[in-house]
């Protein structure tokens, strides 16, 4: 059977079914004579096709085993095993965390387990008891920690959106989250996990810029990292002081981010940023770590449609909302939201005849121009931010 297959000095060769069939038929002719019948309904022909199909299947499985040994081609559990070899595990689905400010009409105890939510119905649980106290302005205020009821990135809601008391209480005047919720994480996809493993292979966790980025990206909930290294004797264009490093992180938990920076940033490096988190090192010394969270810029859209009879009124609206939100949320820090690139997420739906899209950073300020964000801002969009108006 003169056919090359399997592992060779040029990689793995996996012949097609047709190539295997030709090889099996040639082998049969050499053994039983050139005049044997090899049609599909003959005995030899049926056997040849059966052998060729089995050989194709086995060779394809061997090929999968071969490619499972490489970051670029491994999938599922094979990719998990490769990550475990270097101590970088896939990020599992995790809840989001936030700080809740509670205002009451007098001293009041809110017990752990109480639920609060956003207008969209994303629920958070209070993880500890909160006793409100009177502040300098005479208001009764308390602060507590929240954990989202479900896991997933969708729970990383923006600041001042957790405003609903799930079980109404007349004593509670108002609730809100002064800062965005963070830490929520979907189970990491093969594509994202693979990119992180390749980054780790190129630049392992350490004091270099790429090493710090790798270490931060390995934290649950961290989606992106930006680093500005000002090595000049004067302030840079962003106002960073001389000889400083300014790190911007999208997502993640502040305490965990600060710990990584404490462990990975080289001694003598001056970190700058508006956030200041205290970390106690191995020697018991309290150090203040400075950094910043990347600013999320909410994007709002209105999609006006003219449709035909092929339009699916039950599912297509929600699908357009989800697809547009996913497209925008896939953008990286500092990337522009190009209006024209969103039309493909609309016109690929059956029944869409004409479409017009307006976009902006506020519901009441929409237009037909691209949305540009600053270098350390990230465009974000929830499906509910996409209004779809259908004119049949």
GUKOLVEX-249845 format. One line per 4 residues: number of its first residue (from 1); for each residue x, y, z of C-alpha. Coordinates in steps of 0.5 Angstrom, whole numbers, plus 500, padded with zeros to 3 digits. Example, Ala and Ser with C-alpha at 12.3 -4.5 7.8 and 13.67 -1.06 7.14 Angstrom:
REM GUKOLVEX-249845
1) 525 491 516; 527 498 514
//
This chain:
REM GUKOLVEX-249845
1) 500 500 500; 504 506 497; 501 512 501; 505 516 506
5) 501 518 512; 502 519 520; 508 523 523; 513 525 518
9) 519 530 518; 514 535 515; 509 534 520; 503 530 520
13) 500 527 514; 492 525 513; 490 522 507; 483 524 504
17) 478 518 504; 479 518 496; 487 517 497; 486 511 502
21) 481 508 497; 485 509 491; 491 506 495; 487 500 498
25) 484 498 491; 491 498 488; 493 494 494; 487 489 492
29) 489 489 484; 496 487 486; 494 481 490; 488 479 487
33) 489 481 479; 488 487 475; 481 484 473; 477 484 479
37) 471 488 480; 472 494 484; 465 497 483; 461 499 489
41) 456 494 489; 462 488 488; 465 484 494; 472 487 493
45) 469 494 492; 465 494 498; 471 491 502; 475 497 499
49) 471 502 501; 470 500 508; 477 499 509; 478 506 506
53) 473 509 511; 476 506 517; 483 508 515; 480 515 514
57) 477 515 521; 483 512 525; 488 517 521; 483 523 523
61) 483 521 530; 491 520 530; 491 527 527; 487 530 533
65) 492 527 538; 498 530 534; 495 537 534; 492 537 541
69) 500 537 543; 500 545 541; 497 551 543; 495 553 537
73) 491 547 535; 489 544 541; 482 544 544; 477 543 550
77) 480 538 555; 487 538 551; 488 545 551; 486 545 559
81) 492 539 560; 497 544 556; 495 550 561; 496 545 567
85) 503 544 565; 505 551 565; 500 552 571; 496 557 567
89) 489 554 568; 482 556 564; 478 561 568; 472 558 570
93) 465 562 571; 465 567 577; 460 572 580; 461 579 580
97) 462 583 586; 460 590 588; 460 595 594; 453 597 596
101) 451 604 599; 445 604 603; 441 610 606; 436 609 611
105) 431 614 615; 434 612 622; 439 607 625; 438 600 621
109) 441 593 621; 440 590 614; 442 583 615; 446 578 610
113) 442 575 605; 438 581 603; 437 582 595; 438 588 591
117) 438 588 583; 439 593 577; 433 595 573; 434 590 568
121) 433 584 574; 441 582 575; 440 580 582; 446 581 588
125) 446 578 595; 449 582 601; 454 578 604; 455 581 611
129) 450 585 616; 450 592 615; 449 597 620; 447 604 618
133) 450 610 622; 449 617 621; 454 621 617; 457 628 618
137) 451 631 614; 446 627 618; 444 622 613; 444 614 616
141) 448 611 611; 452 604 611; 456 600 606; 456 593 605
145) 459 587 600; 455 584 594; 456 578 590; 452 577 584
149) 446 571 584; 449 568 578; 456 568 575; 458 571 568
153) 461 577 565; 454 580 564; 454 581 572; 459 587 571
157) 454 592 572; 456 599 571; 456 604 577; 450 607 580
161) 445 601 577; 444 597 583; 438 601 585; 432 596 587
165) 431 593 593; 428 586 591; 424 586 598; 421 593 599
169) 423 596 605; 420 602 608; 426 604 612; 431 603 606
173) 431 610 603; 435 609 597; 441 604 595; 446 604 590
177) 453 602 588; 458 608 587; 463 604 583; 462 598 578
181) 461 591 579; 467 587 578; 470 580 578; 464 577 574
185) 467 572 569; 464 567 563; 468 560 563; 473 562 558
189) 473 560 551; 478 556 547; 480 562 543; 481 567 549
193) 485 561 553; 489 560 547; 491 567 547; 493 567 554
197) 497 561 554; 501 564 548; 502 570 551; 504 566 557
201) 509 562 553; 512 569 550; 512 573 556; 512 569 563
205) 509 573 569; 515 577 571; 517 584 572; 517 586 565
209) 511 590 561; 509 583 558; 510 579 564; 506 584 568
213) 500 584 563; 501 576 563; 500 576 570; 494 581 571
217) 491 577 565; 491 571 569; 486 574 574; 479 572 574
221) 475 577 571; 481 581 568; 479 582 560; 484 587 558
225) 491 591 561; 494 597 558; 501 600 561; 504 607 560
229) 511 607 562; 514 614 562; 521 614 562; 522 621 561
233) 524 626 567; 518 630 565; 511 629 566; 508 625 559
237) 502 627 555; 497 623 560; 500 627 566; 504 621 569
241) 509 624 573; 517 622 571; 519 615 571; 513 612 573
245) 509 606 571; 501 607 570; 497 601 569; 490 600 567
249) 486 594 568; 479 592 565; 475 588 570; 478 584 576
253) 478 585 583; 482 591 586; 485 587 592; 487 581 587
257) 490 586 582; 494 590 587; 497 583 590; 499 581 583
261) 503 588 582; 506 588 589; 509 581 587; 511 582 580
265) 513 590 579; 520 590 580; 523 594 586; 524 601 585
269) 519 602 580; 514 608 582; 506 606 580; 501 612 579
273) 494 612 579; 488 614 582; 486 608 586; 490 606 592
277) 490 599 595; 494 597 601; 497 590 601; 501 587 607
281) 508 584 604; 511 578 607; 515 582 612; 509 585 614
285) 510 592 611; 504 595 609; 505 598 602; 500 602 597
289) 499 600 590; 497 605 585; 493 603 579; 487 605 575
293) 481 601 572; 480 602 565; 473 607 564; 468 603 561
297) 464 607 556; 457 605 555; 454 605 548; 447 606 546
301) 444 604 539; 437 605 535; 436 600 529; 430 602 525
305) 428 597 520; 424 596 514; 422 588 513; 419 583 509
309) 415 577 510; 421 573 512; 422 577 518; 422 573 524
313) 418 577 529; 419 573 535; 427 572 535; 430 577 530
317) 430 583 535; 433 579 541; 438 576 536; 440 583 533
321) 441 586 540; 445 580 542; 449 580 536; 451 588 536
325) 452 588 543; 457 582 542; 461 586 537; 462 592 541
329) 464 588 547; 469 584 543; 473 591 542; 479 592 545
333) 481 598 550; 481 605 545; 478 602 539; 473 606 535
337) 466 603 534; 465 604 527; 458 605 525; 459 601 518
341) 461 595 521; 455 594 525; 450 593 519; 453 586 518
345) 450 584 524; 443 587 522; 443 585 514; 444 577 516
349) 438 576 519; 432 574 514; 427 579 512; 431 585 513
353) 430 590 507; 433 596 509; 436 598 516; 439 605 519
357) 443 605 525; 444 611 530; 449 610 535; 452 615 541
361) 454 614 548; 447 617 551; 440 615 549; 438 622 548
365) 444 623 544; 445 619 538; 447 620 531; 450 617 524
369) 458 618 526; 463 613 529; 464 613 537; 471 614 538
373) 474 613 545; 480 615 549; 486 610 549; 484 607 556
377) 477 607 555; 473 601 553; 466 601 549; 461 596 552
381) 454 595 550; 448 591 553; 443 588 549; 438 592 552
385) 442 598 550; 440 597 543; 433 599 541; 430 596 535
389) 424 599 531; 421 595 526; 417 598 520; 414 592 517
//
